[in-house]
C-alpha cells in the first residue's frame, strides 16, 4: 500500500467551504488502522502543514477542497495535479495550484485534487443538504481508493 497523505482544506464556519475538512475528519476515523495513511486537517492554511506532509514522504497526496468547477452542487471530481489551473478553483487565500507546485518540488508524490462543488459559501456552520450527500459519497470513493 503506498504512503498516502489526505489533506483537508476549508473553513467550517463558511457552510459548504467546510466540505474538505468534514471529509478529512471522517476519513481519519475510517482509515485509522492504516499506518501508511495520514490525514491533515489544514483549514484555510494548507501552507502551514506542508513541512509535516513532506516529512511523511507520501507517494500519493489527495487534496480535498470545496471548489467551483461548474458542476452540480454536491458533485465531486478527482483532478490530477496537471489539470488544476493557476486561477480559480479554491476559495482560499493561497492558490491550490501553488500548494501543488510546492509539493511537486518537495516530494515524488502523485498529487490529486478531490474537488466538491459547493452550493453555498456563507457565514454559517454546516453543509447544505446536497453537499452533505456529495461528501458522503466522496468519502466512500476516496476510502476505496486508499485501501
ROMARTOR-514556 format. One record per residue (C-alpha): residue number from 0; z, y, x; residue in one letter. Coordinates in Angstrom, 2 decimals. Example, Ala and Ser with C-alpha at 12.3 -4.5 7.8 and 13.67 -1.06 7.14 Angstrom:
! ROMARTOR-514556
<rec><n>0</n><zz>7.80</zz><yy>-4.50</yy><xx>12.30</xx><res>A</res></rec>
<rec><n>1</n><zz>7.14</zz><yy>-1.06</yy><xx>13.67</xx><res>S</res></rec>
***
This chain:
! ROMARTOR-514556
<rec><n>0</n><zz>0.00</zz><yy>0.00</yy><xx>0.00</xx><res>X</res></rec>
<rec><n>1</n><zz>-0.98</zz><yy>3.38</yy><xx>1.50</xx><res>X</res></rec>
<rec><n>2</n><zz>1.63</zz><yy>6.07</yy><xx>2.13</xx><res>X</res></rec>
<rec><n>3</n><zz>1.23</zz><yy>8.36</yy><xx>-0.86</xx><res>X</res></rec>
<rec><n>4</n><zz>2.58</zz><yy>11.86</yy><xx>-1.49</xx><res>X</res></rec>
<rec><n>5</n><zz>2.71</zz><yy>13.15</yy><xx>-5.06</xx><res>X</res></rec>
<rec><n>6</n><zz>3.09</zz><yy>16.92</yy><xx>-5.13</xx><res>X</res></rec>
<rec><n>7</n><zz>4.01</zz><yy>18.57</yy><xx>-8.42</xx><res>X</res></rec>
<rec><n>8</n><zz>3.17</zz><yy>22.25</yy><xx>-8.78</xx><res>X</res></rec>
<rec><n>9</n><zz>4.09</zz><yy>24.54</yy><xx>-11.67</xx><res>X</res></rec>
<rec><n>10</n><zz>6.57</zz><yy>26.73</yy><xx>-13.47</xx><res>X</res></rec>
<rec><n>11</n><zz>8.75</zz><yy>25.03</yy><xx>-16.07</xx><res>X</res></rec>
<rec><n>12</n><zz>9.52</zz><yy>28.42</yy><xx>-17.62</xx><res>X</res></rec>
<rec><n>13</n><zz>5.85</zz><yy>29.09</yy><xx>-18.48</xx><res>X</res></rec>
<rec><n>14</n><zz>5.01</zz><yy>26.46</yy><xx>-21.11</xx><res>X</res></rec>
<rec><n>15</n><zz>2.10</zz><yy>24.22</yy><xx>-20.05</xx><res>X</res></rec>
<rec><n>16</n><zz>2.18</zz><yy>25.54</yy><xx>-16.49</xx><res>X</res></rec>
<rec><n>17</n><zz>5.11</zz><yy>23.14</yy><xx>-16.02</xx><res>X</res></rec>
<rec><n>18</n><zz>2.94</zz><yy>20.04</yy><xx>-16.59</xx><res>X</res></rec>
<rec><n>19</n><zz>2.69</zz><yy>19.19</yy><xx>-12.88</xx><res>X</res></rec>
<rec><n>20</n><zz>6.45</zz><yy>19.38</yy><xx>-12.49</xx><res>X</res></rec>
<rec><n>21</n><zz>7.07</zz><yy>17.28</yy><xx>-15.61</xx><res>X</res></rec>
<rec><n>22</n><zz>4.66</zz><yy>14.62</yy><xx>-14.38</xx><res>X</res></rec>
<rec><n>23</n><zz>6.13</zz><yy>14.51</yy><xx>-10.88</xx><res>X</res></rec>
<rec><n>24</n><zz>9.67</zz><yy>14.13</yy><xx>-12.20</xx><res>X</res></rec>
<rec><n>25</n><zz>8.55</zz><yy>11.20</yy><xx>-14.39</xx><res>X</res></rec>
<rec><n>26</n><zz>6.62</zz><yy>9.57</yy><xx>-11.53</xx><res>X</res></rec>
<rec><n>27</n><zz>9.64</zz><yy>9.95</yy><xx>-9.24</xx><res>X</res></rec>
<rec><n>28</n><zz>11.60</zz><yy>7.73</yy><xx>-11.64</xx><res>X</res></rec>
<rec><n>29</n><zz>8.79</zz><yy>5.25</yy><xx>-12.32</xx><res>X</res></rec>
<rec><n>30</n><zz>7.91</zz><yy>4.78</yy><xx>-8.64</xx><res>X</res></rec>
<rec><n>31</n><zz>11.43</zz><yy>4.97</yy><xx>-7.20</xx><res>X</res></rec>
<rec><n>32</n><zz>11.30</zz><yy>1.44</yy><xx>-5.77</xx><res>X</res></rec>
<rec><n>33</n><zz>8.28</zz><yy>2.13</yy><xx>-3.56</xx><res>X</res></rec>
<rec><n>34</n><zz>9.21</zz><yy>3.42</yy><xx>-0.09</xx><res>X</res></rec>
<rec><n>35</n><zz>5.53</zz><yy>4.20</yy><xx>0.62</xx><res>X</res></rec>
<rec><n>36</n><zz>5.50</zz><yy>6.81</yy><xx>-2.17</xx><res>X</res></rec>
<rec><n>37</n><zz>7.26</zz><yy>10.17</yy><xx>-2.04</xx><res>X</res></rec>
<rec><n>38</n><zz>7.33</zz><yy>12.85</yy><xx>-4.68</xx><res>X</res></rec>
<rec><n>39</n><zz>7.70</zz><yy>16.56</yy><xx>-4.07</xx><res>X</res></rec>
<rec><n>40</n><zz>8.60</zz><yy>18.93</yy><xx>-6.91</xx><res>X</res></rec>
<rec><n>41</n><zz>7.41</zz><yy>22.18</yy><xx>-5.34</xx><res>X</res></rec>
<rec><n>42</n><zz>7.50</zz><yy>24.59</yy><xx>-8.25</xx><res>X</res></rec>
<rec><n>43</n><zz>5.25</zz><yy>27.59</yy><xx>-7.72</xx><res>X</res></rec>
<rec><n>44</n><zz>5.58</zz><yy>27.49</yy><xx>-3.92</xx><res>X</res></rec>
<rec><n>45</n><zz>3.99</zz><yy>24.31</yy><xx>-2.54</xx><res>X</res></rec>
<rec><n>46</n><zz>3.64</zz><yy>26.07</yy><xx>0.80</xx><res>X</res></rec>
<rec><n>47</n><zz>7.43</zz><yy>25.77</yy><xx>1.26</xx><res>X</res></rec>
<rec><n>48</n><zz>7.16</zz><yy>21.96</yy><xx>1.21</xx><res>X</res></rec>
<rec><n>49</n><zz>4.18</zz><yy>21.43</yy><xx>3.49</xx><res>X</res></rec>
<rec><n>50</n><zz>6.26</zz><yy>20.54</yy><xx>6.58</xx><res>X</res></rec>
<rec><n>51</n><zz>8.07</zz><yy>17.76</yy><xx>4.70</xx><res>X</res></rec>
<rec><n>52</n><zz>4.81</zz><yy>16.42</yy><xx>3.27</xx><res>X</res></rec>
<rec><n>53</n><zz>3.16</zz><yy>16.42</yy><xx>6.70</xx><res>X</res></rec>
<rec><n>54</n><zz>6.20</zz><yy>14.75</yy><xx>8.31</xx><res>X</res></rec>
<rec><n>55</n><zz>5.88</zz><yy>11.88</yy><xx>5.81</xx><res>X</res></rec>
<rec><n>56</n><zz>2.37</zz><yy>11.18</yy><xx>7.22</xx><res>X</res></rec>
<rec><n>57</n><zz>0.71</zz><yy>10.35</yy><xx>3.91</xx><res>X</res></rec>
<rec><n>58</n><zz>-2.63</zz><yy>8.60</yy><xx>3.70</xx><res>X</res></rec>
<rec><n>59</n><zz>-3.21</zz><yy>9.86</yy><xx>0.15</xx><res>X</res></rec>
<rec><n>60</n><zz>-1.99</zz><yy>13.11</yy><xx>-1.38</xx><res>X</res></rec>
<rec><n>61</n><zz>-2.11</zz><yy>13.85</yy><xx>-5.11</xx><res>X</res></rec>
<rec><n>62</n><zz>-1.51</zz><yy>17.49</yy><xx>-6.02</xx><res>X</res></rec>
<rec><n>63</n><zz>-0.65</zz><yy>17.80</yy><xx>-9.72</xx><res>X</res></rec>
<rec><n>64</n><zz>-1.03</zz><yy>21.13</yy><xx>-11.46</xx><res>X</res></rec>
<rec><n>65</n><zz>-2.00</zz><yy>22.79</yy><xx>-14.71</xx><res>X</res></rec>
<rec><n>66</n><zz>-5.44</zz><yy>24.21</yy><xx>-14.07</xx><res>X</res></rec>
<rec><n>67</n><zz>-8.24</zz><yy>25.71</yy><xx>-16.09</xx><res>X</res></rec>
<rec><n>68</n><zz>-11.36</zz><yy>23.59</yy><xx>-15.67</xx><res>X</res></rec>
<rec><n>69</n><zz>-12.75</zz><yy>24.47</yy><xx>-19.13</xx><res>X</res></rec>
<rec><n>70</n><zz>-11.53</zz><yy>21.21</yy><xx>-20.64</xx><res>X</res></rec>
<rec><n>71</n><zz>-9.75</zz><yy>20.48</yy><xx>-23.90</xx><res>X</res></rec>
<rec><n>72</n><zz>-6.02</zz><yy>21.26</yy><xx>-23.96</xx><res>X</res></rec>
<rec><n>73</n><zz>-4.16</zz><yy>18.27</yy><xx>-22.53</xx><res>X</res></rec>
<rec><n>74</n><zz>-7.26</zz><yy>16.79</yy><xx>-20.88</xx><res>X</res></rec>
<rec><n>75</n><zz>-6.75</zz><yy>15.77</yy><xx>-17.26</xx><res>X</res></rec>
<rec><n>76</n><zz>-9.21</zz><yy>15.21</yy><xx>-14.44</xx><res>X</res></rec>
<rec><n>77</n><zz>-8.87</zz><yy>13.92</yy><xx>-10.91</xx><res>X</res></rec>
<rec><n>78</n><zz>-10.82</zz><yy>16.09</yy><xx>-8.48</xx><res>X</res></rec>
<rec><n>79</n><zz>-11.42</zz><yy>15.10</yy><xx>-4.84</xx><res>X</res></rec>
<rec><n>80</n><zz>-10.43</zz><yy>17.88</yy><xx>-2.44</xx><res>X</res></rec>
<rec><n>81</n><zz>-14.01</zz><yy>18.91</yy><xx>-1.71</xx><res>X</res></rec>
<rec><n>82</n><zz>-14.57</zz><yy>19.71</yy><xx>-5.40</xx><res>X</res></rec>
<rec><n>83</n><zz>-11.71</zz><yy>22.23</yy><xx>-5.55</xx><res>X</res></rec>
<rec><n>84</n><zz>-13.19</zz><yy>25.71</yy><xx>-5.17</xx><res>X</res></rec>
<rec><n>85</n><zz>-11.51</zz><yy>28.55</yy><xx>-3.33</xx><res>X</res></rec>
<rec><n>86</n><zz>-11.16</zz><yy>30.59</yy><xx>-6.52</xx><res>X</res></rec>
<rec><n>87</n><zz>-9.83</zz><yy>29.67</yy><xx>-9.92</xx><res>X</res></rec>
<rec><n>88</n><zz>-8.01</zz><yy>26.52</yy><xx>-11.00</xx><res>X</res></rec>
<rec><n>89</n><zz>-4.39</zz><yy>27.32</yy><xx>-10.18</xx><res>X</res></rec>
<rec><n>90</n><zz>-2.14</zz><yy>29.83</yy><xx>-11.89</xx><res>X</res></rec>
<rec><n>91</n><zz>0.00</zz><yy>30.33</yy><xx>-8.77</xx><res>X</res></rec>
<rec><n>92</n><zz>0.14</zz><yy>32.95</yy><xx>-6.05</xx><res>X</res></rec>
<rec><n>93</n><zz>-1.18</zz><yy>30.75</yy><xx>-3.27</xx><res>X</res></rec>
<rec><n>94</n><zz>-4.54</zz><yy>29.19</yy><xx>-3.89</xx><res>X</res></rec>
<rec><n>95</n><zz>-4.51</zz><yy>25.42</yy><xx>-4.27</xx><res>X</res></rec>
<rec><n>96</n><zz>-7.57</zz><yy>25.32</yy><xx>-2.01</xx><res>X</res></rec>
<rec><n>97</n><zz>-5.53</zz><yy>26.91</yy><xx>0.81</xx><res>X</res></rec>
<rec><n>98</n><zz>-2.88</zz><yy>24.22</yy><xx>0.43</xx><res>X</res></rec>
<rec><n>99</n><zz>-5.61</zz><yy>21.57</yy><xx>0.54</xx><res>X</res></rec>
<rec><n>100</n><zz>-7.22</zz><yy>23.12</yy><xx>3.62</xx><res>X</res></rec>
<rec><n>101</n><zz>-3.90</zz><yy>23.22</yy><xx>5.45</xx><res>X</res></rec>
<rec><n>102</n><zz>-3.05</zz><yy>19.62</yy><xx>4.55</xx><res>X</res></rec>
<rec><n>103</n><zz>-6.53</zz><yy>18.51</yy><xx>5.67</xx><res>X</res></rec>
<rec><n>104</n><zz>-5.95</zz><yy>20.14</yy><xx>9.07</xx><res>X</res></rec>
<rec><n>105</n><zz>-2.50</zz><yy>18.62</yy><xx>9.49</xx><res>X</res></rec>
<rec><n>106</n><zz>-3.00</zz><yy>15.12</yy><xx>8.08</xx><res>X</res></rec>
<rec><n>107</n><zz>-5.71</zz><yy>12.50</yy><xx>7.84</xx><res>X</res></rec>
<rec><n>108</n><zz>-4.90</zz><yy>12.02</yy><xx>4.17</xx><res>X</res></rec>
<rec><n>109</n><zz>-7.38</zz><yy>11.70</yy><xx>1.35</xx><res>X</res></rec>
<rec><n>110</n><zz>-6.47</zz><yy>14.59</yy><xx>-0.97</xx><res>X</res></rec>
<rec><n>111</n><zz>-6.93</zz><yy>14.92</yy><xx>-4.72</xx><res>X</res></rec>
<rec><n>112</n><zz>-6.04</zz><yy>17.45</yy><xx>-7.40</xx><res>X</res></rec>
<rec><n>113</n><zz>-4.97</zz><yy>15.97</yy><xx>-10.71</xx><res>X</res></rec>
<rec><n>114</n><zz>-5.57</zz><yy>18.95</yy><xx>-12.99</xx><res>X</res></rec>
<rec><n>115</n><zz>-4.22</zz><yy>19.21</yy><xx>-16.52</xx><res>X</res></rec>
<rec><n>116</n><zz>-5.90</zz><yy>21.69</yy><xx>-18.85</xx><res>X</res></rec>
<rec><n>117</n><zz>-3.19</zz><yy>23.98</yy><xx>-20.28</xx><res>X</res></rec>
<rec><n>118</n><zz>-3.22</zz><yy>25.21</yy><xx>-23.84</xx><res>X</res></rec>
<rec><n>119</n><zz>-0.60</zz><yy>27.91</yy><xx>-23.45</xx><res>X</res></rec>
<rec><n>120</n><zz>0.89</zz><yy>29.69</yy><xx>-20.45</xx><res>X</res></rec>
<rec><n>121</n><zz>3.55</zz><yy>31.94</yy><xx>-21.90</xx><res>X</res></rec>
<rec><n>122</n><zz>7.17</zz><yy>32.54</yy><xx>-21.05</xx><res>X</res></rec>
<rec><n>123</n><zz>8.93</zz><yy>29.64</yy><xx>-22.73</xx><res>X</res></rec>
<rec><n>124</n><zz>10.19</zz><yy>26.20</yy><xx>-21.79</xx><res>X</res></rec>
<rec><n>125</n><zz>8.45</zz><yy>23.01</yy><xx>-22.83</xx><res>X</res></rec>
<rec><n>126</n><zz>4.90</zz><yy>21.76</yy><xx>-23.03</xx><res>X</res></rec>
<rec><n>127</n><zz>2.62</zz><yy>22.19</yy><xx>-26.03</xx><res>X</res></rec>
<rec><n>128</n><zz>2.12</zz><yy>19.00</yy><xx>-28.04</xx><res>X</res></rec>
<rec><n>129</n><zz>-1.43</zz><yy>18.42</yy><xx>-26.77</xx><res>X</res></rec>
<rec><n>130</n><zz>-0.47</zz><yy>18.93</yy><xx>-23.14</xx><res>X</res></rec>
<rec><n>131</n><zz>2.59</zz><yy>16.68</yy><xx>-23.57</xx><res>X</res></rec>
<rec><n>132</n><zz>0.27</zz><yy>13.91</yy><xx>-24.82</xx><res>X</res></rec>
<rec><n>133</n><zz>-2.08</zz><yy>14.53</yy><xx>-21.89</xx><res>X</res></rec>
<rec><n>134</n><zz>0.70</zz><yy>14.42</yy><xx>-19.33</xx><res>X</res></rec>
<rec><n>135</n><zz>1.99</zz><yy>11.14</yy><xx>-20.77</xx><res>X</res></rec>
<rec><n>136</n><zz>-1.49</zz><yy>9.64</yy><xx>-20.34</xx><res>X</res></rec>
<rec><n>137</n><zz>-1.89</zz><yy>11.16</yy><xx>-16.86</xx><res>X</res></rec>
<rec><n>138</n><zz>1.46</zz><yy>9.72</yy><xx>-15.75</xx><res>X</res></rec>
<rec><n>139</n><zz>0.28</zz><yy>6.21</yy><xx>-16.66</xx><res>X</res></rec>
<rec><n>140</n><zz>-3.08</zz><yy>6.84</yy><xx>-14.98</xx><res>X</res></rec>
<rec><n>141</n><zz>-1.52</zz><yy>8.02</yy><xx>-11.69</xx><res>X</res></rec>
<rec><n>142</n><zz>1.17</zz><yy>5.34</yy><xx>-11.72</xx><res>X</res></rec>
<rec><n>143</n><zz>-1.55</zz><yy>2.67</yy><xx>-11.87</xx><res>X</res></rec>
<rec><n>144</n><zz>-3.49</zz><yy>4.35</yy><xx>-9.03</xx><res>X</res></rec>
<rec><n>145</n><zz>-0.37</zz><yy>4.37</yy><xx>-6.83</xx><res>X</res></rec>
<rec><n>146</n><zz>0.64</zz><yy>0.73</yy><xx>-7.35</xx><res>X</res></rec>
***
